[in-house]
C-alpha cells in the first residue's frame, strides 16, 4: 500500500499516512471549504489500511487550528481506528498542543473522553 501525502495550505493540513511504518500525522490548520472532499482520500486510505495494518499504529495530531466541521472529521478518523484498537491493542493517538493554546488542549481533552483508544496529550 502506498503512503498518502497531502501538502498543507493556509486552510488545509499537511497529511502524511505511511502504511509501512504505521505512523500517521495530520498537522497545521484544518478549515477547508469542502471538508468532505478534502478528507475523502484520507478516509479511503484508512479504510484500506485497517484491513492490513502495521504491527503498531501511531496517530499524531499536530493541529494549530481546526474548525467545527474539521473537528467532526478528526473524530471520524479516530473512530475509524477504534475496531483495530480493540482487535489488536496496537493503536496510539498523540495529540500535540502548544502550551499557550488552550483551545487545542481542550479539544484534545474532549477527544480523549470520546475515543476508546490509548490517547496522550503532549505539550510542546
C-alpha positions as a Markdown table, in Angstrom:
| # | Residue | x | y | z |
|---|---|---|---|---|
| 1 | Unk | 0.0 | 0.0 | 0.0 |
| 2 | Unk | 1.4 | 3.4 | -1.0 |
| 3 | Unk | 1.8 | 6.2 | 1.5 |
| 4 | Unk | -0.5 | 9.1 | 1.2 |
| 5 | Unk | 0.9 | 12.7 | 1.4 |
| 6 | Unk | -1.1 | 15.8 | 1.0 |
| 7 | Unk | 0.7 | 19.2 | 1.2 |
| 8 | Unk | -0.7 | 21.7 | 3.7 |
| 9 | Unk | -2.0 | 25.1 | 2.7 |
| 10 | Unk | -3.3 | 28.1 | 4.7 |
| 11 | Unk | -6.7 | 26.3 | 5.0 |
| 12 | Unk | -5.8 | 22.6 | 4.9 |
| 13 | Unk | -3.5 | 20.5 | 7.0 |
| 14 | Unk | -0.5 | 18.5 | 5.9 |
| 15 | Unk | -1.3 | 14.8 | 5.9 |
| 16 | Unk | 1.2 | 12.0 | 6.0 |
| 17 | Unk | -0.1 | 8.4 | 6.2 |
| 18 | Unk | 2.5 | 5.6 | 6.0 |
| 19 | Unk | 1.4 | 2.0 | 6.0 |
| 20 | Unk | 5.0 | 0.7 | 6.2 |
| 21 | Unk | 5.8 | 2.4 | 9.5 |
| 22 | Unk | 2.2 | 2.7 | 10.8 |
| 23 | Unk | 2.8 | 6.4 | 11.5 |
| 24 | Unk | 0.1 | 8.8 | 10.5 |
| 25 | Unk | 0.3 | 12.6 | 11.0 |
| 26 | Unk | -2.1 | 15.5 | 10.4 |
| 27 | Unk | -0.7 | 18.9 | 11.2 |
| 28 | Unk | -1.3 | 22.5 | 10.6 |
| 29 | Unk | -4.6 | 24.3 | 10.0 |
| 30 | Unk | -7.8 | 22.4 | 9.1 |
| 31 | Unk | -10.6 | 24.6 | 7.8 |
| 32 | Unk | -11.1 | 23.5 | 4.2 |
| 33 | Unk | -14.0 | 25.0 | 2.3 |
| 34 | Unk | -15.3 | 21.5 | 1.4 |
| 35 | Unk | -14.1 | 19.3 | 4.3 |
| 36 | Unk | -15.6 | 16.1 | 3.0 |
| 37 | Unk | -13.9 | 16.4 | -0.4 |
| 38 | Unk | -10.6 | 17.2 | 1.2 |
| 39 | Unk | -10.7 | 14.3 | 3.6 |
| 40 | Unk | -12.2 | 11.7 | 1.3 |
| 41 | Unk | -8.8 | 10.3 | 0.2 |
| 42 | Unk | -7.8 | 10.1 | 3.9 |
| 43 | Unk | -11.0 | 8.1 | 4.7 |
| 44 | Unk | -10.4 | 5.8 | 1.7 |
| 45 | Unk | -6.7 | 5.2 | 2.6 |
| 46 | Unk | -7.6 | 4.4 | 6.2 |
| 47 | Unk | -10.3 | 2.0 | 5.2 |
| 48 | Unk | -7.8 | 0.0 | 3.2 |
| 49 | Unk | -5.1 | 0.4 | 5.9 |
| 50 | Unk | -7.1 | -1.2 | 8.7 |
| 51 | Unk | -7.6 | -4.3 | 6.6 |
| 52 | Unk | -3.8 | -5.0 | 6.8 |
| 53 | Unk | -2.2 | -2.7 | 9.3 |
| 54 | Unk | 1.3 | -2.3 | 10.5 |
| 55 | Unk | 2.1 | -4.1 | 13.8 |
| 56 | Unk | 1.8 | -0.7 | 15.6 |
| 57 | Unk | -0.3 | 2.3 | 14.5 |
| 58 | Unk | 0.5 | 5.8 | 15.7 |
| 59 | Unk | -1.7 | 8.7 | 15.0 |
| 60 | Unk | -0.1 | 12.1 | 15.6 |
| 61 | Unk | -2.3 | 15.2 | 15.5 |
| 62 | Unk | -0.4 | 18.5 | 15.5 |
| 63 | Unk | -3.2 | 20.9 | 14.7 |
| 64 | Unk | -2.8 | 24.6 | 15.2 |
| 65 | Unk | -6.4 | 25.2 | 14.5 |
| 66 | Unk | -9.4 | 23.2 | 13.3 |
| 67 | Unk | -13.0 | 24.5 | 12.7 |
| 68 | Unk | -16.1 | 22.6 | 13.9 |
| 69 | Unk | -16.5 | 20.8 | 10.6 |
| 70 | Unk | -12.9 | 19.5 | 10.8 |
| 71 | Unk | -13.5 | 18.6 | 14.5 |
| 72 | Unk | -16.1 | 16.1 | 13.3 |
| 73 | Unk | -13.7 | 14.7 | 10.7 |
| 74 | Unk | -11.0 | 14.3 | 13.3 |
| 75 | Unk | -13.4 | 12.4 | 15.5 |
| 76 | Unk | -14.4 | 10.2 | 12.5 |
| 77 | Unk | -10.7 | 9.5 | 11.7 |
| 78 | Unk | -10.1 | 8.4 | 15.3 |
| 79 | Unk | -13.2 | 6.3 | 15.3 |
| 80 | Unk | -12.0 | 4.5 | 12.1 |
| 81 | Unk | -9.2 | 3.1 | 14.2 |
| 82 | Unk | -11.5 | 2.0 | 17.1 |
| 83 | Unk | -12.1 | -1.5 | 16.0 |
| 84 | Unk | -8.4 | -2.0 | 15.1 |
| 85 | Unk | -7.5 | -0.9 | 18.6 |
| 86 | Unk | -10.0 | -3.3 | 20.1 |
| 87 | Unk | -8.8 | -6.2 | 18.0 |
| 88 | Unk | -5.0 | -5.6 | 18.3 |
| 89 | Unk | -4.4 | -3.2 | 21.1 |
| 90 | Unk | -1.8 | -1.6 | 18.8 |
| 91 | Unk | -3.2 | 1.9 | 18.2 |
| 92 | Unk | -1.9 | 5.0 | 20.0 |
| 93 | Unk | -3.1 | 8.6 | 19.5 |
| 94 | Unk | -0.9 | 11.5 | 20.3 |
| 95 | Unk | -2.5 | 15.0 | 20.5 |
| 96 | Unk | 0.1 | 17.7 | 20.5 |
| 97 | Unk | -0.6 | 21.3 | 21.6 |
| 98 | Unk | 1.3 | 24.5 | 22.3 |
| 99 | Unk | 1.1 | 25.3 | 26.0 |
| 100 | Unk | -0.3 | 28.7 | 25.1 |
| 101 | Unk | -3.2 | 27.3 | 23.1 |
| 102 | Unk | -5.9 | 26.3 | 25.5 |
| 103 | Unk | -8.4 | 25.7 | 22.6 |
| 104 | Unk | -6.3 | 22.9 | 21.1 |
| 105 | Unk | -5.7 | 21.5 | 24.6 |
| 106 | Unk | -9.4 | 21.4 | 25.4 |
| 107 | Unk | -10.2 | 19.8 | 22.0 |
| 108 | Unk | -7.7 | 17.1 | 22.8 |
| 109 | Unk | -9.2 | 16.5 | 26.2 |
| 110 | Unk | -12.7 | 16.3 | 24.6 |
| 111 | Unk | -11.5 | 13.7 | 22.1 |
| 112 | Unk | -9.8 | 11.7 | 24.8 |
| 113 | Unk | -13.1 | 11.3 | 26.6 |
| 114 | Unk | -14.9 | 10.3 | 23.4 |
| 115 | Unk | -12.4 | 7.8 | 22.0 |
| 116 | Unk | -11.7 | 4.3 | 23.4 |
| 117 | Unk | -8.1 | 4.2 | 22.2 |
| 118 | Unk | -4.9 | 5.0 | 24.2 |
| 119 | Unk | -4.6 | 8.7 | 23.9 |
| 120 | Unk | -1.8 | 11.0 | 25.1 |
| 121 | Unk | -2.0 | 14.8 | 25.2 |
| 122 | Unk | 1.5 | 16.2 | 24.8 |
| 123 | Unk | 2.6 | 19.8 | 25.4 |
| 124 | Unk | 5.2 | 21.2 | 23.0 |
